[in-house]
Amino acid sequence: MNKSLSPMDLVREAFHYQSRFDGSTMVFKIDFPVTEDPLFPYLMKDLALLSKTGFRVVIVPGAKEWIDSVLGEYGIPSRYAGTTRITSGEAIPFAAMAAFHTAARFMTGLSADAVDAVIGNLVRARGLGVVGGIDMEHSGKVDKILTDSIRRILNLGMVPILPCIGYSPSGKPYNVPSDEIALEASVALGAVKLFIVSVHQGLRGGSLRLPENIELDGRGRIIRLTPQEAEAVLALNPREGEPDKPLTELALALKASRSGIERVHLIDGREEGAVLRELFSNLGSGTMVYADEYEALRGLRTADIPDVLRLMEPLMQQGILVRRNAEDIQEKKADYVVFEIDGSVHACGAFHNQGEGQGEIAAIATDPAYADRGLGRRIVRFLIDRAAKQDFHRVFVLTTGTHDWFEALGFKECSLESLPEPRRKNYDRRRNSKIFALDLQ
């Protein structure tokens, strides 16, 4: 079965996310190596498109590698205390030059697509002082994000670019980590999303120890994590010695999520269209750490009925499901549940009370693009739990082609005579469905 979304489904998803996030602020923290990748112009084209279509884009360029290169070119050693650069008085002019040069690459890229950008002193900073007996000199931290200035830039339809240099009220420059600027800017601006864009394959199951039930795609990519799951991944994979880039980014994503950012996305900037796929599709292209309720099993609403019929139609055409129309579903609306992912219905099922302490599980349908995610199983298990809590002693299904699937869930074949009398009378002998049941005692 083809699991890819149809072109029309892709359009629907894109419009869904466009309407949901239109006018929202999104911060993009982009590592310097991304700017040297051949696909960097396409990334800029995508960010320009977002800005043109109503999204409020803020860019925080990373410049670590370029600062190291510039300092090396001028014979100034790069010194670190742990992972923090010690920026000397001799080094700060060159660090600032490298940071603003990096920011200019983004301005140039956006200009190529007719989007104006502003590079400014939009970060107020203060010095780290002496840490562990080491004078950090011109290394600093965020004191304040100048949100009024940034919002004025955004209101003009332009893109603010925040280099990794901040200034004290007296004008003293400090080298501030771009990770910290991106985090503080996201919080101060009330961003709904923070994108962390780098040049590695991201978080993958094969290279990490993972807690149970973490969702992976076919290539082993971790699709999404709750803050609790992200914390568990970090605990299972302690960082020793040289920092591990994907885990360092996950730690930043967790911190952002704990700070109130609804969604943080870790993506590979070398993949063409990665930002758009992550933003405009449910399955995305990277790893999302989400603090909001992203997916849920819930009761059917009347507005869901067209989506439910769309899911069921291919199965009704194949004779796997009994044909139903909107009126049939509306009549028994209370029996239905749907699996919603980010506001869209991707699976459904129903539980009908047939009397004599028995209930029928029916109308199980899943979006083919999500067939490998176990949504149907999750709905069946949910309905079984519901039946047990309501003191049903048995659940059953009638099936013409999915009996192996139900057997794997513990159902066993049984006779027509074992069904409640009302259901025996309504049994369609032309379909000749097999009957499978699960005792709940």
Secondary structure, DSSP 8 states (H G I E B T S, - for coil): ---S--HHHHHHHHHHHHHHHTT-EEEEEE-HHHHTSTTHHHHHHHHHHHHHTT-EEEEEE--HHHHHHHHHHTT---EEETTEEEB-TTTHHHHHHHHHHHHHHHHHHHHTTT--EEE---EEEEE--EETTEE-BTBEEEEEE-HHHHHHHHHTT-EEE--SEEE-TT--EEE--HHHHHHHHHHHHT-SEEEEEESS---BGGGS---TT--B-TTSBB-EE-HHHHHHHHHHS---SS--HHHHHHHHHHHHHHTT-SEEEEEETTSTTHHHHHHHSSS-SSEEEE-S--EEEEE--GGGHHHHHHHHHHHHHTTSS----HHHHHHTGGGEEEEEETTEEEEEEEEEE-STTEEEEEEEEE-GGGGGGTHHHHHHHHHHHHHHHTT-SEEEEEESS-HHHHHHTT-EE--GGGS-HHHHHT--TTTT-EEEEEE--
